[in-house]
Amino acid sequence: MTLTVEKSFDWDTFADRFWDRAPVLYKGLDTAPFDEHEVFRAAVSGSRPPHPLAVPGNLQFLVRRRQQTRPHDYLPEAGDGSLDGYERRMADRLEGRRYALVVHRFHSFSHPLWDRAQRFYAGLWERVGQPTHTAGSTMFHGSYEHSPVGVHQDRFATFMFCVRGTKRMRFWADRPWSDPVHTVLDYQSYLASSFVAEVEPGDLLYWPARYYHVGESASDTPATSVNVGIPRREHRPYYEIKDLFRGTRPQSSAPLFTPDAGPDGRLAGELPRALADAVDAFAEHLAEDRFTDRATALALRVRTAGGFWPTEPPAAPRPLDDDTPVRRCAPLLPAPGEGPPRWAANGHVTSGAIGADALAVLRRLDAGEAVRVGELPEARRADVRRLLQELEGFRAVTRVETR
């Protein structure tokens, strides 16, 4: 099989010819889904260790093939100034040894990076539908010999945008081995049945979920890419249910239900204590009205995240005086139905009750108007001020400069 290479890009042609069908390499996109400066800043934010002796849970760092369990001074720092500065520091620090930095949930560490990505991929969602459980993003950086997991197959259709350097991806249309294993690190004996894509800065490579693949270094020079994965295979409702119960007290997740379960959905016989506790907590939350509220809030977050959730946490609220006008700078989405008014923007949902005055302000903002807290009677300004400060923290409203 050979790789299709295209010199012009549009979503209509992509959806008709390649989506879920075959890999394609687009050379030199006019509009990039990621910017190098934003990628560096997100890499710094997304690799902060929880304490000096721990690697963040969303991050992998390998020297040669060895996974590092301590961050040392291997991670990007603001003082590096750029990916170029980080590469120079790592070249000195590791004395030329190959390394790999992998940052998962990458879009959630930078609002500008998320905003650029969701605007780019909105064209795809218009044609194939926005993912119901959101797309994921991962940054890969380094001079590593090949992907840390070796040859493998994902449950995601993947877009890889090359930010800097040259990336090589190797593909197999079918699993090249017969052994009962999911990944292979040493795959030289299978090279003859593979085909290769060489991806340069500004190029976008796509491959469907069914393809086995591995990333390789095209040279000794480090390269950087950002991958966007869209769930297409082996999706289970468990992923959504887990999100519904994230942060609950006591900690609970979805219990495992099987075809052998009884009428109440429980497994026959005595359950292990931990699983029994999870089932009880699950049933308790289902019986409470707040479960519906949590489900509504999650749906609003996912819908307004533009295909990428979670997004960066809200910024800290800033004082807002009576005379400063604010205007909407992102879509505002109200919760459907007759329940308590909830509005969402940029993957976040308003907290607390929304009174009639605040609701009227939201509708004005949604219509494109600029509003001031001072337009309301003094006794009714507190709730509106709090709401506008919260929306500004969501990066959904912005202050209008006045002369």
Phi, psi and omega per residue, in radians:
M1 nan 2.508 3.101
T2 -1.983 2.717 -3.125
L3 -1.509 2.367 3.033
T4 -1.422 2.282 3.107
V5 -2.050 2.209 -3.124
E6 -2.041 2.502 3.125
K7 -1.764 -0.167 3.071
S8 -2.277 2.596 -3.011
F9 -2.184 2.300 2.916
D10 -2.679 2.575 -3.025
W11 -1.187 -0.579 -3.138
D12 -1.062 -0.870 3.133
T13 -1.116 -0.716 3.138
F14 -1.051 -0.860 -3.085
A15 -1.092 -0.649 -3.106
D16 -1.297 -0.646 -2.975
R17 -1.810 -0.534 -2.926
F18 -2.132 -0.498 -3.059
W19 -0.984 2.120 -3.117
D20 1.073 0.272 -3.093
R21 -2.046 -0.983 -3.010
A22 -2.731 2.711 3.061
P23 -1.165 2.658 3.070
V24 -2.637 2.500 3.103
L25 -2.003 2.129 3.077
Y26 -1.771 2.171 -3.091
K27 -1.606 2.255 2.985
G28 0.981 1.186 3.122
L29 -1.052 2.447 3.066
D30 -1.264 -0.657 3.124
T31 -2.020 2.022 -3.058
A32 -1.556 2.401 3.070
P33 -1.300 -0.270 -3.137
F34 -2.477 2.568 -3.136
D35 -1.983 2.414 -3.033
E36 -1.044 -0.728 -3.132
H37 -1.150 -0.713 3.095
E38 -1.174 -0.620 3.094
V39 -1.099 -0.762 3.125
F40 -1.088 -0.813 -3.124
R41 -1.098 -0.683 3.095
A42 -1.178 -0.612 3.102
A43 -1.110 -0.677 3.096
V44 -1.138 -0.860 -3.113
S45 -1.149 -0.653 -3.052
G46 -1.437 -0.019 -3.121
S47 -2.120 0.373 3.119
R48 -1.292 2.141 -3.135
P49 -1.230 2.533 3.106
P50 -1.113 -0.518 2.965
H51 -2.754 2.924 -2.957
P52 -1.036 -0.296 -3.068
L53 -1.880 0.195 -3.060
A54 -2.272 2.439 3.010
V55 -1.513 2.351 3.130
P56 -0.979 2.600 -3.093
G57 -1.152 -0.369 -3.131
N58 -1.618 0.202 -2.953
L59 -2.299 2.548 2.965
Q60 -2.207 2.440 3.014
F61 -2.367 2.178 -3.133
L62 -2.150 2.452 2.954
V63 -1.945 2.097 -2.894
R64 0.949 -2.090 3.139
R65 -1.860 0.154 -3.029
R66 -1.686 2.107 3.090
Q67 -1.195 2.289 3.139
Q68 -1.613 2.317 -3.130
T69 -1.734 -0.119 3.060
R70 -2.220 2.507 -3.047
P71 -1.276 -0.451 -3.064
H72 0.823 -2.304 3.049
D73 -2.077 0.635 -3.067
Y74 -1.473 -0.309 -2.941
L75 -1.605 2.707 -3.138
P76 -1.058 2.484 3.122
E77 -2.243 2.644 3.139
A78 -0.988 -0.590 -3.134
G79 -1.130 -0.302 3.078
D80 -1.162 -0.484 3.077
G81 1.433 -0.537 -3.082
S82 -2.950 2.989 3.026
L83 -1.092 -0.589 3.096
D84 -1.076 -0.779 3.106
G85 -1.128 -0.678 3.105
Y86 -1.119 -0.746 3.121
E87 -1.059 -0.743 3.138
R88 -1.108 -0.743 -3.136
R89 -1.121 -0.728 3.138
M90 -1.188 -0.604 3.106
A91 -1.072 -0.708 3.102
D92 -1.276 -0.780 -3.055
R93 -1.130 -0.705 -3.062
L94 -1.751 0.083 3.091
E95 0.899 0.756 3.057
G96 1.451 -0.042 3.121
R97 -1.178 2.572 3.128
R98 -1.225 2.538 -3.117
Y99 -2.557 2.838 3.114
A100 -2.428 2.263 3.007
L101 -2.016 2.145 -3.139
V102 -2.171 2.127 -3.124
V103 -2.072 1.976 3.132
H104 -1.529 2.868 -3.088
R105 0.927 0.691 -2.926
F106 -1.067 -0.705 -3.079
H107 -1.121 -0.353 -3.050
S108 -1.401 0.037 -3.118
F109 -1.878 0.083 -3.135
S110 -2.723 2.050 3.093
H111 -1.138 -0.778 3.106
P112 -1.048 -0.684 3.127
L113 -1.162 -0.784 3.085
W114 -1.046 -0.774 -3.086
D115 -1.083 -0.750 3.126
R116 -1.111 -0.771 -3.097
A117 -1.148 -0.785 -3.077
Q118 -1.203 -0.527 3.073
R119 -1.219 -0.663 3.124
F120 -1.153 -0.851 -3.046
Y121 -1.401 -0.125 3.044
A122 -1.003 -0.573 3.098
G123 -1.097 -0.607 3.085
L124 -1.254 -0.769 -3.112
W125 -1.062 -0.596 3.120
E126 -1.063 -0.457 -3.059
R127 -1.779 -0.545 -3.080
V128 -2.095 -0.096 -3.121
G129 1.680 2.448 3.106
Q130 -1.246 2.412 3.133
P131 -1.005 2.374 3.135
T132 -1.318 -0.429 3.085
H133 -2.083 0.439 2.946
T134 1.238 2.625 3.041
A135 -1.444 2.668 3.059
G136 -1.902 2.804 3.111
S137 -2.393 2.499 -3.109
T138 -2.474 2.342 3.016
M139 -1.692 2.339 3.041
F140 -2.053 2.215 3.141
H141 -2.447 2.484 3.018
G142 2.428 -3.032 -3.123
S143 -1.990 0.392 -3.031
Y144 -1.016 2.610 -3.109
E145 -1.075 -0.824 3.064
H146 -2.753 3.005 -3.120
S147 -0.861 2.405 -3.090
P148 -0.956 -0.555 -3.113
V149 -1.568 -0.067 -3.126
G150 1.348 -2.748 3.118
V151 -1.241 2.292 -3.079
H152 -2.757 2.996 3.062
Q153 -2.168 2.362 3.139
D154 -1.752 2.928 2.956
R155 -1.593 0.119 -3.090
F156 -1.932 2.478 2.754
A157 -1.329 2.434 -2.944
T158 -2.207 2.373 2.936
F159 -1.932 2.231 3.098
M160 -2.028 2.083 3.079
F161 -1.841 2.169 -3.135
C162 -1.483 2.110 -3.109
V163 -1.542 -0.768 -3.138
R164 -2.752 2.750 -3.071
G165 1.292 -2.993 3.102
T166 -2.102 2.257 3.130
K167 -1.888 2.489 3.043
R168 -2.052 2.234 3.039
M169 -2.014 2.344 3.127
R170 -1.992 2.383 -3.018
F171 -2.234 2.669 2.951
W172 -2.282 2.285 3.130
A173 -1.209 -0.476 3.102
D174 -2.320 2.824 3.135
R175 -1.069 2.156 -3.036
P176 -1.413 -0.170 -3.108
W177 -2.069 2.822 3.131
S178 -1.903 -0.169 3.129
D179 -1.137 2.602 -3.111
P180 -1.381 1.086 3.130
V181 -2.295 2.721 -3.082
H182 -1.587 -0.511 -3.108
T183 -2.372 2.748 3.112
V184 -2.376 2.175 3.130
L185 -1.479 -0.699 -3.127
D186 -1.834 1.804 -2.941
Y187 -2.123 0.314 -3.078
Q188 -1.003 -0.587 -3.093
S189 -1.239 -0.165 -3.113
Y190 -1.874 0.110 -3.039
L191 -1.085 -0.585 -3.039
A192 -1.072 -0.512 -3.094
S193 -1.640 0.140 -3.085
S194 -1.788 2.917 2.955
F195 -2.361 2.796 -2.897
V196 -2.185 2.548 2.980
A197 -2.100 2.233 3.044
E198 -1.771 2.044 -2.986
V199 -1.986 2.119 -3.078
E200 -1.857 2.915 -3.119
P201 -0.921 2.282 -3.121
G202 1.584 -0.095 3.130
D203 -1.546 2.653 3.076
L204 -2.165 2.148 3.123
L205 -1.954 2.366 3.089
Y206 -2.155 2.467 2.960
W207 -2.502 2.488 3.117
P208 -1.215 2.863 -3.045
A209 -1.133 -0.462 -3.023
R210 -1.316 -0.213 -3.063
Y211 -1.419 2.327 2.972
Y212 -1.386 2.517 -2.997
H213 -2.756 2.880 3.033
V214 -2.692 2.470 3.045
G215 -1.595 2.466 -3.120
E216 -2.297 2.711 3.020
S217 -1.370 2.317 3.095
A218 -1.466 -0.274 3.122
S219 -2.823 -3.032 3.087
D220 -1.377 -0.183 -3.105
T221 -1.389 2.297 3.115
P222 -1.035 2.627 3.085
A223 -2.320 2.766 -3.097
T224 -2.326 2.340 3.040
S225 -2.464 2.787 2.999
V226 -2.135 2.150 3.133
N227 -1.766 2.441 3.013
V228 -2.029 2.111 -3.137
G229 -1.910 2.303 -3.110
I230 -2.037 2.065 -3.066
P231 -0.992 2.221 3.120
R232 -2.333 -0.355 -3.085
R233 -2.248 2.663 2.973
E234 0.915 0.638 3.127
H235 -1.422 2.372 -3.128
R236 -2.154 2.491 3.091
P237 -0.999 -0.311 -3.138
Y238 -0.941 -0.626 -3.083
Y239 -1.104 -0.756 3.115
E240 -1.196 -0.720 -3.110
I241 -1.111 -0.672 3.123
K242 -1.050 -0.709 3.115
D243 -1.138 -0.608 -3.140
L244 -1.085 -0.574 -3.057
F245 -1.777 0.090 3.118
R246 -1.133 2.251 3.098
G247 1.522 0.009 3.138
T248 -1.319 2.775 3.077
R249 -2.225 2.163 -0.010
P250 -1.207 2.811 3.127
Q251 -1.003 2.225 -3.140
S252 -2.552 2.703 3.063
S253 -2.418 -3.135 -3.113
A254 -1.249 2.301 3.030
P255 -1.256 2.890 -3.137
L256 -1.570 2.152 3.087
F257 -1.863 2.453 -3.096
T258 -2.288 2.898 3.082
P259 -1.066 -0.336 -3.137
D260 -1.531 0.059 -3.110
A261 -1.217 2.726 3.106
G262 -1.331 -3.056 -3.111
P263 -1.026 -0.505 -3.130
D264 -1.544 0.119 3.101
G265 1.515 -0.016 -3.094
R266 -1.638 2.653 3.080
L267 -1.214 2.541 3.103
A268 -1.239 2.638 3.099
G269 1.519 -3.096 -3.111
E270 -1.385 2.242 3.128
L271 -1.571 2.621 2.973
P272 -0.994 2.606 -3.032
R273 -0.966 -0.808 -3.096
A274 -1.090 -0.718 3.139
L275 -1.234 -0.672 3.106
A276 -1.089 -0.714 3.107
D277 -1.098 -0.695 3.134
A278 -1.136 -0.714 3.117
V279 -1.098 -0.757 -3.139
D280 -1.121 -0.764 3.125
A281 -1.127 -0.686 3.120
F282 -1.074 -0.837 -3.129
A283 -1.116 -0.653 3.132
E284 -1.105 -0.780 -3.130
H285 -1.180 -0.630 3.111
L286 -1.093 -0.578 -3.078
A287 -1.392 -0.141 -3.067
E288 -1.763 2.587 3.134
D289 -1.068 -0.495 -3.064
R290 -1.176 -0.301 3.077
F291 -1.108 -0.758 3.102
T292 -1.074 -0.707 3.130
D293 -1.120 -0.736 3.119
R294 -1.126 -0.728 3.140
A295 -1.110 -0.717 3.118
T296 -1.119 -0.791 -3.128
A297 -1.087 -0.733 3.131
L298 -1.113 -0.756 3.133
A299 -1.070 -0.709 3.113
L300 -1.134 -0.737 3.134
R301 -1.070 -0.865 -3.095
V302 -1.106 -0.742 -3.082
R303 -1.140 -0.682 -3.077
T304 -1.542 -0.025 3.136
A305 -1.484 0.021 3.071
G306 1.111 0.584 3.139
G307 1.603 -0.142 -3.094
F308 -2.225 1.803 3.129
W309 -2.382 2.481 0.067
P310 -1.358 2.789 3.066
T311 -1.773 3.122 3.134
E312 -1.044 2.419 3.128
P313 -0.979 2.693 3.126
P314 -1.020 2.588 3.047
A315 -1.290 2.736 3.103
A316 -1.089 2.413 -3.133
P317 -1.117 2.526 3.093
R318 -1.967 2.565 3.100
P319 -0.997 2.449 3.127
L320 -2.226 2.102 -3.120
D321 -1.456 3.078 -3.047
D322 -1.231 -0.473 -2.939
D323 -1.746 -0.134 -3.105
T324 -1.461 2.087 3.123
P325 -1.371 2.573 3.054
V326 -2.206 2.652 -3.110
R327 -2.370 2.588 3.112
R328 -1.158 2.379 3.058
C329 -2.200 0.147 3.070
A330 -2.624 2.685 3.125
P331 -1.048 2.475 3.068
L332 -1.939 2.249 -3.073
L333 -2.066 2.096 3.088
P334 -1.456 2.638 3.047
A335 -1.216 2.449 3.099
P336 -1.327 2.929 3.031
G337 1.532 -2.985 -3.041
E338 -1.783 0.152 -3.114
G339 -1.277 -3.038 3.125
P340 -1.000 2.398 -3.126
P341 -1.046 2.171 3.050
R342 -2.305 2.381 3.097
W343 -2.198 2.584 -3.098
A344 -2.338 2.693 3.074
A345 -2.763 2.414 3.040
N346 0.938 0.617 3.085
G347 1.448 0.239 3.135
H348 -2.258 2.681 -3.079
V349 -2.139 2.431 -3.139
T350 -1.075 2.593 3.125
S351 -1.884 2.761 3.076
G352 1.299 3.033 -3.116
A353 -1.323 2.542 3.092
I354 -1.980 1.938 -3.125
G355 -1.381 3.141 -3.077
A356 -1.084 -0.693 -3.131
D357 -1.148 -0.781 3.135
A358 -1.145 -0.647 3.125
L359 -1.119 -0.705 3.114
A360 -1.120 -0.687 3.105
V361 -1.128 -0.727 3.116
L362 -1.045 -0.727 -3.130
R363 -1.188 -0.597 3.069
R364 -1.177 -0.756 3.087
L365 -1.054 -0.745 -3.114
D366 -1.136 -0.466 3.104
A367 -1.450 -0.030 3.089
G368 1.684 0.115 -3.132
E369 -1.407 2.721 2.940
A370 -1.648 2.454 -3.092
V371 -2.262 2.696 3.061
R372 -2.182 2.494 3.069
V373 -1.082 -0.625 -3.084
G374 -1.155 -0.152 3.103
E375 -1.286 -0.282 -3.125
L376 -1.666 2.725 3.007
P377 -0.990 2.519 -3.022
E378 -0.961 -0.639 -3.082
A379 -1.203 -0.270 -3.059
R380 -2.005 0.304 -3.056
R381 -1.536 -0.442 -2.978
A382 -1.044 -0.837 -3.108
D383 -1.137 -0.689 -3.135
V384 -1.190 -0.707 3.122
R385 -1.073 -0.801 3.113
R386 -1.038 -0.749 -3.129
L387 -1.112 -0.785 -3.124
L388 -1.150 -0.663 3.081
Q389 -1.124 -0.684 3.117
E390 -1.148 -0.769 3.110
L391 -1.123 -0.605 3.058
E392 -1.132 -0.665 3.058
G393 -1.104 -0.521 3.053
F394 -1.321 -0.113 -3.027
R395 1.108 0.595 -3.115
A396 -1.828 -0.350 3.008
V397 -2.233 2.677 3.133
T398 -2.329 2.638 3.140
R399 -1.351 2.443 -3.113
V400 -1.670 2.176 3.126
E401 -1.221 2.343 3.103
T402 -2.121 2.572 -3.129
R403 -1.671 nan nan
